[in-house]
Amino acid sequence: MVTILQAAFEQQEIEHLHRQITLLNNKLQEQSFLVKMTNILIKGHDLETTIKSILQLAMDITGSEAGCLYIADQNISQLKIVEVNGEISDALVEALSRLSQLLTNEELHKIVEITQNNSLFEYFAKLDNKLISLINVPLLTADNNVIGYAVVMHRHEAGHNHPSIYSSKDLKHLTLFAHQAALLLDNTRLKIEQGKKEIYIKTIASLISAIDAKDIYTQNHSQRVAKITVEFSKAMGLPGDIVEKLHYGALLHDIGKIGVPDSILNKPTSLNNGEFDVVKEHPVKGVRILAPMELDNIVLDIIKYHHERFDGRGYPNGLKGEKIPFAARIVSIVDAWDAMNSDRAYRSRLSQEQILTELEKGKGTQFDPFLAGEFIILLTKNFFN
């Protein structure tokens, strides 16, 4: 009797030890996985290498034979295929890029396994006859925004002895993976964007120096216009991202003058009609010069339309009223103010009273009447001093 009880007790102990070992193994696997994710983060790979590493890790932790990784736009309406690993048919890769049309919004924000019991499986299997099952993993940031999707799958030749479905452990690992992968992608993307921004700012500084070197009578004009544009925009309560674009646009608004001969820019007397026609080309030239930089439309609008007039008699397109982009209407006022407030080859700077008179006269003709009115109010309060 004692022997039977002792044997039963020993069996329970053995089973308990097995469970403990299994739990320890699972924890070790999770720790190993998290260490791998951390190593990718610490190494600070470029975006392409990070994407490859992330997808490979998702496949490794689930024993998957293939996988794809997609980057989502803000509306998750179109997924960009950025990495494919394994022998997946092109048709299936393309179909998975249209997940937003195949899954509900709720499904797009959680891990979804698609097996032979799922109605979607038949559709995917027709596109890849070796497909056995797949899992779609949304990559969610801390604020619950989807920045991409990882899709892992089992694909097998007939007779191969591989898993055909994913285990609960696989799903648990993928849950951990999803948050870490989103952090990695977002972190890498931000570093790249920050790098682009630094290059962008340095390029702008170089271009502004080139403008200043061309026109001896308007040195630092662009910096002044940019500074006052930012102050004016903030005073009107515009959002920070818009203010930043206005800043860049104001800095670059005269970049097209690089293409205007020095003899015209620095002429000490009034320009004749032909010379003025050359000057009037500088907004369009500016947009052409900056085309390779793929600037935001707000920035390009300022460069192209800052010489349009509210009454439609401006250039280059003769736009009228609110058809002139809002940002360009702001910069046109600041641009005119700085021109009047500066010494030029053909005249001295105007007094504060003269500037206010000219701005008042320009309301509804040269300038947006509301914006000009707001600018005049700030000037009378010495807001920009």
C-alpha positions in Angstrom: 0.0 0.0 0.0 2.8 2.4 1.0 4.7 1.4 -2.2 1.6 2.2 -4.3 1.2 5.6 -2.6 4.9 6.3 -2.9 4.9 5.4 -6.6 1.8 7.7 -7.2 3.5 10.5 -5.3 6.7 10.1 -7.3 4.7 10.1 -10.5 3.1 13.4 -9.5 6.5 14.8 -8.7 7.8 13.7 -12.1 4.8 15.3 -13.8 5.3 18.5 -11.8 8.9 18.6 -12.7 8.0 18.1 -16.4 5.6 21.0 -16.2 8.2 23.2 -14.5 10.8 22.3 -17.2 8.2 23.0 -19.9 7.5 26.4 -18.3 11.2 27.2 -18.0 11.8 26.2 -21.6 9.0 28.5 -22.7 10.3 31.3 -20.6 13.8 30.8 -22.0 12.4 30.8 -25.6 10.6 34.1 -24.8 13.7 35.6 -23.2 15.8 34.5 -26.2 13.3 36.0 -28.5 13.2 39.3 -26.6 17.1 39.4 -26.5 17.1 39.0 -30.3 14.6 41.8 -30.7 16.7 44.0 -28.4 19.9 43.3 -30.3 18.2 44.4 -33.5 17.2 47.6 -31.8 20.6 48.3 -30.2 22.5 47.6 -33.4 20.5 50.4 -35.1 20.3 48.9 -38.5 19.0 50.8 -41.5 15.3 50.3 -42.3 15.9 47.6 -45.0 18.0 45.5 -42.7 15.6 46.0 -39.8 12.7 44.8 -41.9 14.6 41.7 -43.1 15.6 40.9 -39.5 12.0 41.4 -38.2 10.4 39.1 -40.7 13.1 36.4 -40.3 12.6 36.5 -36.6 8.8 36.1 -36.9 9.4 33.1 -39.1 11.9 31.6 -36.7 9.8 31.8 -33.6 6.9 30.1 -35.3 8.7 27.6 -37.5 7.2 29.2 -40.6 8.4 28.4 -44.1 7.5 31.7 -45.6 6.5 35.3 -44.7 5.8 38.8 -46.0 6.1 42.2 -44.4 4.0 45.2 -45.4 4.1 48.9 -44.4 0.7 50.6 -44.0 -0.3 54.1 -44.9 -2.3 56.2 -42.5 -5.6 54.8 -43.6 -4.5 51.2 -43.9 -6.1 51.4 -47.4 -3.0 50.4 -49.3 -0.2 48.2 -48.0 3.3 48.5 -49.5 5.1 45.2 -50.0 8.6 45.7 -48.4 9.9 42.2 -47.8 9.1 38.6 -48.9 10.9 35.6 -47.5 10.3 32.1 -49.0 8.8 30.7 -52.2 5.5 32.5 -52.1 3.5 33.0 -55.3 3.4 36.6 -56.5 -0.3 36.4 -56.7 -0.6 35.6 -52.9 1.9 38.3 -52.0 -0.2 40.8 -54.0 -3.5 39.6 -52.5 -2.2 40.0 -49.0 -1.4 43.6 -49.7 -5.1 44.2 -50.0 -6.0 43.0 -46.5 -8.0 46.0 -45.7 -10.5 44.8 -48.3 -10.6 41.3 -46.9 -10.7 41.7 -43.2 -12.9 43.8 -40.9 -11.4 46.8 -39.1 -11.5 44.9 -35.8 -9.6 42.0 -37.5 -7.0 44.4 -38.9 -6.0 45.4 -35.3 -5.5 41.9 -33.9 -3.6 38.7 -34.8 -5.7 36.6 -37.2 -5.0 33.0 -38.0 -6.4 31.8 -41.4 -6.6 28.0 -41.7 -8.6 25.6 -43.9 -11.6 26.2 -41.6 -11.6 29.9 -42.5 -13.7 31.2 -45.4 -10.8 33.3 -46.7 -8.4 30.3 -46.9 -10.0 29.0 -50.1 -9.4 32.3 -51.8 -5.7 32.4 -50.7 -5.1 28.7 -51.5 -6.2 29.2 -55.1 -3.3 31.7 -55.4 -0.8 29.4 -53.8 -1.5 25.6 -53.9 1.2 24.9 -51.3 -0.4 27.1 -48.7 -1.5 25.2 -45.5 -2.2 28.1 -43.0 -1.2 31.6 -42.3 -1.3 34.3 -39.6 -1.6 38.0 -40.1 0.1 40.0 -37.4 -0.6 43.8 -37.1 2.3 45.9 -35.9 0.8 48.3 -33.5 2.5 51.3 -31.9 2.0 52.3 -28.3 -0.9 54.6 -29.4 -2.6 51.7 -31.2 -1.7 52.9 -34.7 -1.0 50.1 -37.3 2.3 50.8 -39.1 2.5 47.5 -40.9 1.7 43.8 -41.0 3.8 40.7 -40.8 2.3 37.6 -42.4 3.8 34.2 -41.7 2.7 30.9 -43.2 3.1 27.2 -43.4 3.6 26.0 -47.0 4.4 22.4 -47.7 5.2 20.0 -50.5 2.9 16.9 -50.5 4.1 14.3 -47.9 6.4 16.7 -45.9 6.0 16.2 -42.2 5.7 19.8 -40.9 3.1 21.5 -38.7 0.0 22.6 -40.5 -1.4 24.9 -37.9 0.0 27.4 -35.4 0.1 26.5 -31.7 -1.1 28.7 -28.8 2.6 29.2 -28.0 3.2 30.5 -31.5 0.3 33.0 -31.0 1.7 34.1 -27.6 5.2 34.6 -29.1 3.7 36.6 -32.0 1.8 38.8 -29.6 5.1 39.7 -28.0 6.7 40.0 -31.4 4.1 42.4 -32.7 4.7 45.2 -30.1 8.5 44.8 -30.2 8.5 44.8 -34.1 6.4 47.9 -34.2 8.8 49.6 -31.8 11.7 48.6 -34.0 10.2 49.8 -37.2 8.9 53.0 -35.8 12.2 53.8 -34.1 14.2 53.1 -37.3 11.8 55.0 -39.5 12.0 58.0 -37.1 15.8 58.0 -37.2 15.7 57.9 -41.0 13.2 60.7 -41.1 15.3 62.8 -38.6 18.3 62.2 -40.8 16.4 63.3 -43.9 15.2 66.4 -42.0 18.8 67.3 -41.0 20.0 66.9 -44.6 16.9 68.9 -45.7 17.7 71.8 -43.4 21.4 71.8 -44.4 20.3 71.9 -48.1 18.0 74.8 -47.4 20.8 76.7 -45.6 23.0 76.2 -48.6 20.4 77.4 -51.0 19.6 80.5 -49.0 23.3 81.4 -48.9 23.3 81.1 -52.7 20.4 83.5 -53.0 22.0 86.0 -50.6 25.2 85.8 -52.6 23.3 86.7 -55.8 21.3 89.8 -54.6 23.4 92.3 -52.7 20.4 94.4 -51.9 18.3 91.8 -50.3 20.8 89.9 -48.1 19.1 88.0 -45.3 15.7 88.8 -46.8 14.6 85.2 -46.9 15.6 84.6 -43.2 13.7 87.7 -42.1 10.6 86.7 -44.1 10.8 83.2 -42.6 11.2 84.5 -39.0 8.3 86.9 -39.3 6.2 84.3 -41.1 6.7 81.9 -38.2 5.8 84.6 -35.6 2.7 85.7 -37.6 1.6 82.1 -38.1 2.0 81.3 -34.4 0.1 84.5 -33.4 -2.8 83.3 -35.6 -2.8 79.9 -33.7 -1.8 77.7 -36.7 -0.7 74.1 -35.8 3.0 73.4 -35.3 3.4 71.2 -38.4 1.9 73.9 -40.6 4.1 76.6 -39.1 7.1 74.4 -39.9 6.1 74.1 -43.5 5.5 77.8 -43.7 8.9 78.4 -42.3 10.6 76.2 -45.0 8.5 77.8 -47.7 9.3 81.3 -46.6 13.0 80.5 -46.5 12.9 79.1 -50.0 10.3 81.5 -51.6 12.9 83.3 -53.7 15.1 80.4 -54.6 14.2 80.8 -58.3 16.2 84.1 -58.3 19.3 81.9 -58.7 18.2 81.7 -62.3 17.9 85.5 -62.7 21.0 87.3 -64.1 22.9 89.5 -61.6 22.6 92.5 -63.9 18.8 92.4 -63.4 18.8 91.6 -59.7 21.3 94.3 -58.8 20.1 97.0 -61.3 20.2 100.4 -59.5 17.3 101.7 -61.6 13.8 100.5 -62.4 13.5 97.4 -64.6 12.1 97.6 -68.1 9.3 95.3 -69.2 11.6 92.6 -70.6 13.7 92.5 -67.4 10.6 92.4 -65.3 9.4 89.5 -67.3 12.6 87.6 -66.5 12.1 88.3 -62.8 8.5 87.1 -63.0 9.8 83.7 -64.0 11.5 83.1 -60.6 8.5 81.4 -58.8 8.2 78.7 -61.5 12.0 78.4 -61.8 12.1 77.9 -58.0 9.6 75.0 -58.1 11.6 73.4 -60.9 14.9 73.7 -59.0 13.4 72.1 -56.0 11.5 69.3 -57.8 14.1 66.6 -56.9 13.7 67.3 -53.2 10.0 66.1 -53.2 8.9 68.9 -50.9 5.5 69.2 -49.2 2.8 70.9 -51.3 2.5 73.7 -48.8 6.2 74.6 -49.3 5.8 74.4 -53.1 2.7 76.6 -53.0 4.6 79.3 -51.2 7.4 79.2 -53.7 5.1 79.3 -56.7 2.3 81.6 -55.7 3.8 84.2 -53.3 3.5 86.9 -56.0 -0.1 86.2 -56.8 -2.5 89.1 -55.9 -5.9 88.8 -54.2 -7.4 90.8 -57.1 -6.0 88.3 -59.7 -3.4 90.6 -61.2 -0.4 88.8 -59.8 1.9 86.1 -61.3 2.6 83.5 -62.5 -1.0 82.2 -62.9 -3.1 85.2 -62.1 -5.0 83.4 -59.3 -7.6 85.3 -57.5 -8.9 85.5 -53.9 -9.0 82.2 -52.0 -7.9 80.3 -55.1 -4.4 81.5 -54.0 -3.1 78.9 -51.4 -3.5 80.1 -47.9 0.2 79.7 -47.1 1.2 81.8 -50.1 -1.2 84.5 -49.0 0.5 84.7 -45.7 4.1 84.8 -47.1 3.1 87.4 -49.7 2.2 89.9 -47.0 5.4 89.3 -45.0 7.5 89.4 -48.2 6.0 92.8 -49.2 6.5 94.1 -45.6 10.2 93.2 -45.6 10.7 94.7 -49.0 9.2 98.0 -47.8 11.1 97.8 -44.6 14.5 97.4 -46.4 16.8 99.6 -48.4 16.8 98.9 -52.1 19.0 100.0 -55.0 16.3 102.4 -56.2 14.9 103.7 -52.9 15.4 103.8 -49.1 13.3 101.9 -46.7 9.8 103.2 -45.9 8.8 104.5 -42.5 6.5 102.5 -40.2 3.6 104.9 -41.1 4.2 104.5 -44.8 4.4 100.7 -44.5 1.1 100.6 -42.6 -0.5 102.9 -45.2 0.7 100.7 -48.1 -0.5 97.5 -46.4 -3.9 99.1 -45.7 -4.2 100.2 -49.3 -3.3 96.6 -50.4 -6.1 95.0 -48.4 -8.4 93.2 -50.9 -6.2 94.2 -53.9 -2.7 92.9 -53.4 -3.4 91.1 -50.1 -5.9 88.8 -48.5 -7.9 91.5 -46.5 -8.4 89.4 -43.4 -4.7 88.3 -43.2 -3.5 91.8 -44.0 -5.7 93.2 -41.2 -4.3 90.8 -38.7 -0.8 91.6 -39.7 -1.4 95.3 -39.4 -2.8 94.9 -35.9 0.3 93.0 -34.9 2.6 95.7 -36.5 0.8 98.5 -34.6 1.5 96.6 -31.4 5.2 96.2 -32.3 4.7 92.5 -32.1 7.6 91.7 -34.4 10.2 93.9 -32.7 
